[in-house]
Amino acid sequence: MLLVSTDRLAPGVTVAVAVPHPQRPDTCLLRANVPLTDKLIRRLGELGIPHIWVKHDLLGDLASRINRAIPERRRRIFEAVSNGFDALQDRVITTADHAHYCEVIGELICDLLEDSSQVGVLAERLFGEGDELCAHCANVAYLAVTIGMHLEGYILQQRGGTRACPTRELCHLGVGALLHDIGKLGWDKELQKQHATTPCPHDDYRSHADEGFRMLRNRVNALAGTVALHHHQRWDGQGWPDMTELTGGRIVGGMAGRTIHIFSRIVAAANTFDTLTSGAEGSPRPAVYALHRMQSDQYAGAFDPVIVTSFLRFIPPFPVGVEVVLSDGRAAAVVGMHGDDPCRPTVRLLDGPGAGEEIDLGGRPDLHVARSQGHRVDGWLYQAPAPADVMAAAAP
């Protein structure tokens, strides 16, 4: 299996994983095992589908490493939030709604726990078109749960040493992430597509955090309301909303550091990651772009250092199975990643005299990934911080 950019598809290759319609996620646009034609490739481009999974003779072994249940779970998450948001005409969420969200998040957690290596196939946003608010919420939930799996010990520590079931904690995190932008429901569809990550957006945009908290307060698990209220707080205290009035002066201004709930900190990072890959800046960008930006000066002080480093180490900039072009012009597929140096994965050559040969880029300073998913990526390559440096930065 190979994840190929739409502009690099050729007639005759065979679809490996069903392609959903970007505006109607419950509709299958292309089924697996369908050979591509010029007409189908043009249609994929017209619909703005950036890449699809295809079969490749040199990558048959990757099929067993990619759990096809994961995309299905992600689709169910999208459907759950889409149907649920559509039903909230009176803007009231019920315990039955919450139970359904817990169910679909729980199914995703079970799939991920069954094979934790599946984080390595996280390749693209769930859906980039159609109902953007629902797509964004579904993507953020998937990301938050995925990172939460790697932060189990840190989450329990930050939760005060609670002995709660880790799976239940992940479920609470996932549902909070799923509902983090529920305060935008009354907005125009175009406004719903706004996902600001700057410290000081306009007042109308800021209102969705308070509105989401109001909608969820005393109706579902209190943690969901906390995430909705605080997913725009920043580690350095420069986020929002202003807590002065809400806390009767106990907290002045924004919250900072460990006073922000750990779930809100995780969702803040997931929210930014998804926004940076969504095309909000003009066109969809690959994961490596978002990960590069998240540790740039623009976001200095925005995130809990432990959490942003988990993104840098565990969300692959080049997911397993993705087609890349190396700096010497050869096409290759990513077949393995390294947490200590994520931008230098192990790749398998796809053409030329060395076709089938594997190269560990960690040991080849003369080579690097130059293009991926339709973008030149040389300027986005990054080095992940060492774990010891991260823990020192996060110390109280």
Secondary structure as the mmCIF struct_conf table of DSSP 4:
data_model
#
loop_
_struct_conf.conf_type_id
_struct_conf.id
_struct_conf.beg_label_comp_id
_struct_conf.beg_label_asym_id
_struct_conf.beg_label_seq_id
_struct_conf.end_label_comp_id
_struct_conf.end_label_asym_id
_struct_conf.end_label_seq_id
STRN STRN1 LEU A 2 SER A 5
HELX_RH_3T_P HELX_RH_3T_P1 THR A 6 ARG A 8
TURN_TY1_P TURN_TY1_P1 PRO A 11 GLY A 12
STRN STRN2 THR A 14 VAL A 15
BEND BEND1 VAL A 17 VAL A 17
STRN STRN3 VAL A 19 PRO A 20
BEND BEND2 PRO A 22 GLN A 23
TURN_TY1_P TURN_TY1_P2 PRO A 25 ASP A 26
BEND BEND3 THR A 27 THR A 27
STRN STRN4 CYS A 28 LEU A 30
TURN_TY1_P TURN_TY1_P3 ALA A 32 ASN A 33
HELX_LH_PP_P HELX_LH_PP_P1 VAL A 34 VAL A 34
STRN STRN5 PRO A 35 PRO A 35
HELX_LH_PP_P HELX_LH_PP_P2 LEU A 36 LEU A 36
HELX_RH_AL_P HELX_RH_AL_P1 ASP A 38 GLU A 46
TURN_TY1_P TURN_TY1_P4 LEU A 47 GLY A 48
STRN STRN6 HIS A 51 VAL A 54
HELX_RH_3T_P HELX_RH_3T_P2 ASP A 57 ARG A 65
BEND BEND4 ILE A 66 ILE A 66
TURN_TY1_P TURN_TY1_P5 ARG A 68 ARG A 68
HELX_RH_AL_P HELX_RH_AL_P2 ALA A 69 ALA A 87
TURN_TY1_P TURN_TY1_P6 GLN A 89 ASP A 90
BEND BEND5 ARG A 91 ARG A 91
HELX_RH_AL_P HELX_RH_AL_P3 THR A 95 GLU A 114
TURN_TY1_P TURN_TY1_P7 ASP A 115 ASP A 115
HELX_RH_3T_P HELX_RH_3T_P3 SER A 116 VAL A 121
BEND BEND6 GLU A 124 GLU A 124
BEND BEND7 LEU A 126 LEU A 126
BEND BEND8 GLY A 128 ASP A 131
HELX_RH_AL_P HELX_RH_AL_P4 GLU A 132 HIS A 150
TURN_TY1_P TURN_TY1_P8 LEU A 151 LEU A 151
HELX_RH_AL_P HELX_RH_AL_P5 GLU A 152 GLN A 158
TURN_TY1_P TURN_TY1_P9 ARG A 159 GLY A 160
BEND BEND9 GLY A 161 GLY A 161
HELX_RH_AL_P HELX_RH_AL_P6 PRO A 166 LEU A 178
TURN_TY1_P TURN_TY1_P10 LEU A 179 ASP A 181
HELX_RH_3T_P HELX_RH_3T_P4 ILE A 182 LYS A 184
TURN_TY1_P TURN_TY1_P11 LEU A 185 GLY A 186
BEND BEND10 TRP A 187 TRP A 187
HELX_RH_AL_P HELX_RH_AL_P7 LYS A 189 GLN A 192
TURN_TY1_P TURN_TY1_P12 LYS A 193 LYS A 193
BEND BEND11 THR A 198 PRO A 199
HELX_RH_AL_P HELX_RH_AL_P8 ASP A 203 LEU A 216
TURN_TY1_P TURN_TY1_P13 ARG A 217 ARG A 219
BEND BEND12 VAL A 220 VAL A 220
HELX_RH_AL_P HELX_RH_AL_P9 ALA A 222 HIS A 230
TURN_TY1_P TURN_TY1_P14 HIS A 231 HIS A 232
TURN_TY1_P TURN_TY1_P15 TRP A 235 ASP A 236
BEND BEND13 GLY A 237 GLY A 237
BEND BEND14 TRP A 240 PRO A 241
TURN_TY1_P TURN_TY1_P16 THR A 244 GLY A 249
BEND BEND15 ARG A 250 ILE A 251
BEND BEND16 GLY A 253 GLY A 254
HELX_RH_3T_P HELX_RH_3T_P5 GLY A 257 THR A 259
BEND BEND17 ILE A 260 ILE A 260
HELX_RH_AL_P HELX_RH_AL_P10 ILE A 262 THR A 277
TURN_TY1_P TURN_TY1_P17 SER A 278 GLU A 281
BEND BEND18 GLY A 282 SER A 283
HELX_RH_AL_P HELX_RH_AL_P11 ALA A 287 MET A 294
TURN_TY1_P TURN_TY1_P18 GLN A 295 GLN A 295
BEND BEND19 SER A 296 SER A 296
HELX_RH_3T_P HELX_RH_3T_P6 ASP A 297 TYR A 299
TURN_TY1_P TURN_TY1_P19 ALA A 300 ALA A 302
BEND BEND20 PHE A 303 PHE A 303
HELX_RH_AL_P HELX_RH_AL_P12 PRO A 305 PHE A 314
BEND BEND21 ILE A 315 ILE A 315
BEND BEND22 PRO A 317 PHE A 318
TURN_TY1_P TURN_TY1_P20 VAL A 320 GLY A 321
STRN STRN7 VAL A 322 VAL A 322
STRN STRN8 GLU A 323 LEU A 326
TURN_TY1_P TURN_TY1_P21 SER A 327 ASP A 328
BEND BEND23 GLY A 329 GLY A 329
STRN STRN9 ALA A 331 GLY A 336
TURN_TY1_P TURN_TY1_P22 GLY A 339 ASP A 340
BEND BEND24 ASP A 341 ASP A 341
TURN_TY1_P TURN_TY1_P23 PRO A 342 CYS A 343
BEND BEND25 ARG A 344 ARG A 344
STRN STRN10 THR A 346 LEU A 349
BEND BEND26 ASP A 351 GLY A 352
TURN_TY1_P TURN_TY1_P24 PRO A 353 GLY A 356
STRN STRN11 GLU A 358 ASP A 360
HELX_RH_3T_P HELX_RH_3T_P7 LEU A 361 GLY A 363
TURN_TY1_P TURN_TY1_P25 PRO A 365 ASP A 366
STRN STRN12 VAL A 369 SER A 372
TURN_TY1_P TURN_TY1_P26 GLN A 373 GLY A 374
STRN STRN13 HIS A 375 ARG A 376
HELX_RH_3T_P HELX_RH_3T_P8 ASP A 378 TRP A 380
HELX_LH_PP_P HELX_LH_PP_P3 ALA A 384 ALA A 386
HELX_RH_AL_P HELX_RH_AL_P13 PRO A 387 ALA A 394
#
